[in-house]
């Protein structure tokens, strides 16, 4: 039994380290890249990335009809990491002659590992401010959440947050109940719409969903630019102990959260972009833009900001090639607006915020690969010069 297990393990390692597996995996990456590029044209970059590259497996409909199961980019890259680890490092012949290739393969492994850490643990969003505004909260470009909050008598705000991934599949009559300690009601969510806008329900309208307080959410076709989709959902608040039941429609761009009185206390319900707190506050002091002559096209734009942390203030400038790095967060100058602002109109600055524990890994991996290639070519050059010297001596 032990010999059989050893044989099976040896066969498995041989397969995982084989050159044939490498060829298959690189071919699959080419196919996924090609299909994802075509998919992006109609559905946008975000959806293409989620379906073809962030997935374990997927179903591709060839010619829009024939379902073809394929491994996702996450599975292919994981197998490629294992293949390179076994075939390019562990099972490669050891010696000074292979030192350069071993170092280069190690650099590629570091790059793949850093990509996984970024995929799994990084956070990104934006912080948008007008001049004079301040904030320590940045918001996601794509993800949404439902915040249920109550302001206590002492002014402390108690907040319960439900990620949209918990209810964004409830696009029919199906509902899902949410409970939390401290909430004197059960929250039922349903009729989720990925992209919508509120409309008044009149005698000539034909609402596709529930009507609440004379309004309904009209479904809209999904936008190829995923950031432009504005979701909506119906919420039913059922007080504990068989009390009153309240119904509200929540929309992503509503000006104010919906307010419901439960047991004499005001509770707010806000469908908003997912947000995170920074360990410091950013104040936009002044925004600058330089336009190309006789055009409205920006040649450069930058933000003068003040970073406030534990009472300490520090002024700095954030520009396209000069981000602000602090406490594991990087703030880049991303955009500005409104694009149609007239001279003298207030402008806002949008700063991209990224928290990535593997931010420096690509640079480190590139250096390791370059060192490995230099060592490899130096060894080859040394061997070549020795052969030429022997020829001359003969």
C-alpha positions in Angstrom: 0.0 0.0 0.0 2.9 2.4 0.9 4.6 1.7 -2.5 1.4 2.3 -4.3 0.9 5.6 -2.6 4.4 6.6 -3.4 3.9 5.7 -7.0 0.7 7.7 -7.2 2.3 10.7 -5.5 5.2 10.5 -7.9 2.9 10.4 -10.9 0.9 13.3 -9.6 4.1 15.4 -9.1 5.3 14.4 -12.6 2.0 15.6 -14.1 1.9 18.8 -12.1 5.5 19.7 -13.1 5.2 18.6 -16.8 5.9 20.9 -19.7 2.7 19.6 -21.4 0.6 21.0 -18.5 2.4 24.4 -18.9 1.5 24.5 -22.6 -2.2 23.7 -21.8 -2.3 26.3 -19.0 -0.8 29.1 -21.2 -3.2 28.1 -24.0 -6.1 28.4 -21.6 -4.9 31.8 -20.5 -4.8 32.9 -24.2 -8.4 31.6 -24.7 -9.7 33.4 -21.6 -8.0 36.6 -22.6 -9.5 36.4 -26.1 -13.0 35.6 -24.9 -12.8 38.1 -22.1 -11.8 40.9 -24.5 -14.8 40.1 -26.7 -17.1 39.9 -23.7 -15.8 43.3 -22.5 -17.1 45.1 -25.6 -20.7 44.5 -24.7 -20.7 44.0 -21.0 -17.8 46.2 -19.8 -14.4 45.6 -18.2 -15.7 44.9 -14.7 -18.1 42.1 -15.7 -15.5 40.6 -18.0 -12.9 40.5 -15.2 -15.4 39.0 -12.8 -16.5 36.3 -15.2 -13.3 35.2 -16.9 -10.5 36.1 -14.6 -11.7 36.3 -11.0 -13.7 33.0 -11.2 -12.9 29.4 -10.4 -14.9 28.2 -13.4 -17.4 29.7 -15.9 -19.8 28.8 -18.6 -19.1 30.5 -22.0 -21.9 30.4 -24.5 -20.2 29.9 -27.9 -22.1 31.9 -30.6 -24.4 32.9 -27.8 -26.0 29.4 -27.8 -23.7 26.5 -27.0 -22.7 26.3 -23.3 -19.0 25.6 -22.9 -17.6 25.0 -19.4 -14.1 26.5 -18.9 -11.8 26.9 -15.9 -11.6 30.5 -14.7 -8.5 32.6 -14.5 -8.2 32.0 -10.8 -8.0 28.2 -11.3 -5.6 28.5 -14.3 -3.2 30.8 -12.5 -3.3 28.6 -9.3 -2.3 25.6 -11.4 0.3 27.6 -13.2 1.8 28.5 -9.8 1.9 24.9 -8.8 3.3 23.8 -12.2 6.1 26.4 -12.0 6.9 25.6 -8.3 7.3 21.9 -9.1 8.7 22.0 -12.6 10.7 25.2 -12.5 12.1 25.1 -9.0 11.7 21.9 -7.0 12.4 19.4 -9.8 14.9 21.4 -11.8 18.5 20.2 -11.7 20.4 22.1 -9.1 23.8 23.6 -9.7 25.5 26.8 -10.6 24.6 26.4 -14.2 20.9 26.6 -13.4 21.2 29.3 -10.7 19.9 32.1 -13.0 16.8 30.2 -14.1 16.0 29.2 -10.5 16.2 32.8 -9.5 14.0 33.9 -12.4 11.4 31.3 -11.7 11.4 32.3 -8.1 10.7 35.9 -9.2 7.7 34.7 -11.3 6.4 32.7 -8.3 6.7 35.9 -6.1 4.7 37.8 -8.8 1.9 35.2 -8.9 1.7 35.0 -5.1 1.6 38.8 -4.9 -1.2 38.9 -7.4 -3.2 36.5 -5.3 -2.7 38.6 -2.1 -3.8 41.7 -4.0 -6.9 39.9 -5.3 -7.8 38.5 -1.9 -6.9 41.3 0.5 -6.7 44.7 -1.3 -9.3 47.4 -1.0 -9.9 50.2 -3.5 -12.3 53.1 -3.9 -12.4 56.8 -4.2 -12.6 59.9 -2.0 -14.3 62.8 -3.7 -14.2 66.3 -2.2 -15.1 69.9 -3.1 -12.7 72.6 -1.9 -13.0 73.1 1.8 -14.6 69.7 2.4 -13.1 67.0 4.6 -13.6 63.3 5.0 -12.0 60.1 6.4 -14.3 57.8 4.4 -13.7 56.4 0.9 -16.3 54.6 -1.2 -16.2 51.7 -3.6 -16.5 52.1 -7.3 -18.6 49.0 -7.8 -19.8 47.4 -4.6 -22.9 48.4 -2.6 -24.2 47.8 0.9 -27.3 48.5 3.0 -26.7 50.5 6.2 -29.3 50.3 8.9 -28.7 52.8 11.7 -30.2 54.3 14.9 -29.0 57.4 16.7 -29.0 56.8 20.4 -30.0 59.4 23.0 -26.3 60.1 23.8 -25.6 60.9 20.1 -23.8 57.6 19.4 -24.8 56.1 16.1 -25.3 52.3 16.0 -25.0 50.9 12.5 -25.7 47.5 11.0 -24.2 47.0 7.5 -25.4 44.3 5.1 -23.2 43.8 2.0 -25.1 43.8 -1.3 -23.7 40.3 -2.0 -26.1 39.0 0.6 -29.2 40.1 -1.3 -28.3 41.0 -4.9 -29.6 37.7 -6.3 -33.1 38.3 -5.0 -34.3 39.7 -8.2 -37.8 38.1 -8.2 -40.5 37.5 -5.6 -38.0 35.7 -3.4 -37.2 37.6 -0.1 -34.5 37.1 2.6 -34.8 37.9 6.2 -32.1 39.6 8.2 -31.8 39.7 12.0 -29.3 41.3 14.3 -28.9 41.7 18.1 -30.1 45.1 19.0 -32.5 45.5 16.0 -36.1 45.4 17.3 -37.4 44.1 13.9 -36.8 41.7 11.1 -35.6 43.1 7.9 -36.9 41.5 4.7 -35.2 42.3 1.4 -36.4 41.4 -2.1 -37.1 42.7 -5.7 -33.5 43.7 -6.1 -32.7 45.5 -9.4 -29.1 45.9 -10.5 -29.9 49.1 -12.4 -33.0 51.2 -11.8 -34.6 54.5 -11.3 -37.7 55.5 -9.2 -40.9 56.5 -11.1 -44.3 57.7 -9.9 -47.0 55.1 -10.3 -49.8 56.7 -12.3 -52.9 55.4 -14.1 -51.0 55.0 -17.3 -47.9 53.3 -15.8 -47.4 49.6 -15.6 -45.1 49.0 -12.6 -43.0 45.8 -13.0 -42.4 45.7 -9.2 -44.1 46.7 -5.9 -45.5 50.2 -5.5 -44.7 51.9 -2.2 -46.0 55.4 -1.3 -47.0 56.0 -5.0 -43.5 55.1 -6.4 -42.0 52.0 -8.0 -38.5 51.1 -9.2 -38.2 50.9 -12.9 -35.7 48.3 -14.2 -33.1 49.7 -16.6 -30.7 47.8 -18.9 -27.3 47.2 -17.2 -24.7 49.7 -18.2 -21.4 48.5 -19.8 -19.6 50.9 -17.5 -20.4 49.1 -14.2 -19.9 52.2 -12.1 -23.0 53.8 -13.7 -25.4 51.1 -12.5 -27.6 52.3 -9.6 -29.4 49.4 -7.8 -32.7 49.4 -6.0 -34.3 47.0 -3.5 -37.6 46.7 -1.5 -37.3 46.5 2.3 -40.0 45.3 4.6 -39.5 46.1 8.3 -41.6 43.8 10.6 -41.5 44.8 14.2 -40.8 42.0 16.7 -43.7 40.5 18.6 -46.2 40.8 15.8 -46.0 44.6 15.7 -46.5 47.0 12.8 -45.0 46.3 9.3 -43.4 49.0 7.3 -42.4 48.9 3.6 -39.9 51.2 1.8 -38.2 51.3 -1.5 -34.4 52.0 -1.4 -32.5 53.4 -4.3 -28.7 53.9 -4.6 -28.9 57.7 -5.4 -31.6 58.8 -3.0 -30.7 62.1 -1.4 -31.5 61.0 2.2 -31.8 57.6 3.9 -35.3 56.3 4.4 -36.5 56.9 8.0 -38.9 54.5 9.8 -40.2 54.8 13.3 -39.9 51.6 15.3 -41.1 51.5 18.9 -40.8 55.3 19.1 -37.2 55.4 17.8 -36.1 56.6 14.3 -34.2 54.0 12.2 -32.6 54.9 8.9 -32.1 52.7 5.9 -29.5 53.7 3.3 -28.5 51.8 0.2 -25.1 53.2 -0.6 -21.8 52.3 -2.1 -19.6 50.2 0.2 -17.4 52.4 2.3 -14.4 52.2 4.6 -12.8 54.5 7.1 -9.2 55.9 6.8 -7.1 56.2 9.9 -6.7 59.9 9.1 -8.8 62.8 7.7 -8.2 64.5 4.3 -9.2 68.1 3.7 -9.2 69.5 0.2 -7.6 72.9 0.5 -7.4 73.8 -3.2 -7.7 72.1 -6.6 -5.6 73.1 -9.5 -6.0 72.3 -13.2 -4.1 73.4 -16.2 -5.8 73.3 -19.6 -4.2 72.9 -23.0 -4.3 76.3 -24.8 -7.6 77.2 -26.5 -9.2 73.9 -25.3 -11.1 72.5 -22.3 -8.8 69.5 -22.2 -6.8 69.2 -18.9 -3.0 69.1 -19.3 -2.5 68.5 -15.6 -4.5 68.6 -12.4 -3.5 68.3 -8.8 -4.9 68.7 -5.3 -3.5 70.5 -2.3 -4.7 68.7 0.8 -4.2 68.7 4.5 -3.8 65.3 6.3 -5.1 65.4 9.9 -4.2 62.6 12.2 -4.5 62.7 16.0 -4.5 66.5 16.0 -1.4 66.7 13.8 -1.9 68.5 10.4 0.4 68.1 7.4 -0.1 69.8 4.0 0.9 68.0 0.8 0.1 68.0 -2.9 -1.3 65.0 -4.7 -0.8 64.9 -8.5 -0.9 62.3 -11.2 2.6 61.0 -10.6 2.9 62.0 -6.9 0.5 60.0 -4.7 0.1 60.3 -0.9 1.2 57.2 0.9 0.4 56.8 4.6 -0.5 54.1 7.1 -0.8 51.5 4.3 -3.0 53.6 2.1 -2.1 55.2 -1.2 -4.1 58.2 -2.6 -3.8 59.0 -6.3 -5.1 61.9 -8.2 -7.7 60.2 -10.4 -10.2 62.7 -11.9 -12.0 65.9 -11.3 -15.3 67.6 -12.2 -17.8 68.7 -13.2 -16.4 68.5 -16.7 -18.7 71.2 -18.0 -17.9 73.7 -15.2 -17.7 77.3 -16.2 -14.9 79.6 -15.0 -15.5 80.3 -11.3 -17.7 77.3 -10.7 -16.7 75.1 -7.8 -14.7 72.0 -8.7 -14.4 68.7 -7.0 -11.3 66.4 -6.9 -11.6 62.6 -7.0 -8.8 60.7 -5.3 -8.4 57.0 -5.9 -7.7 55.2 -2.6 -5.9 51.8 -2.5 -4.9 49.6 0.4 -2.8 46.8 -1.0 -0.5 44.7 1.3 1.3 43.4 -1.8 1.8 46.9 -3.4 5.6 46.5 -3.7 5.6 42.8 -4.7 5.6 43.5 -8.5 8.6 45.7 -8.2 10.4 43.1 -6.0 9.5 40.3 -8.3 10.7 42.2 -11.4 14.1 42.9 -9.7 14.4 39.2 -8.8 13.6 38.1 -12.4 16.1 40.6 -13.8 18.8 39.4 -11.4 18.1 35.9 -12.4 18.3 36.6 -16.1 21.6 38.6 -15.6 23.1 35.6 -13.7 21.9 33.2 -16.4 23.3 35.2 -19.3 26.6 35.8 -17.3 27.0 32.1 -16.8 26.2 31.4 -20.5 28.7 34.1 -21.5 31.4 32.7 -19.3 30.9 29.2 -20.9 31.0 30.7 -24.4 34.2 32.6 -23.7 35.8 29.4 -22.3 34.9 27.5 -25.4 36.3 30.2 -27.6 39.5 30.2 -25.6 39.9 26.4 -25.9 39.4 26.7 -29.7 42.2 29.3 -30.0 44.5 27.1 -27.9 43.9 24.1 -30.2 
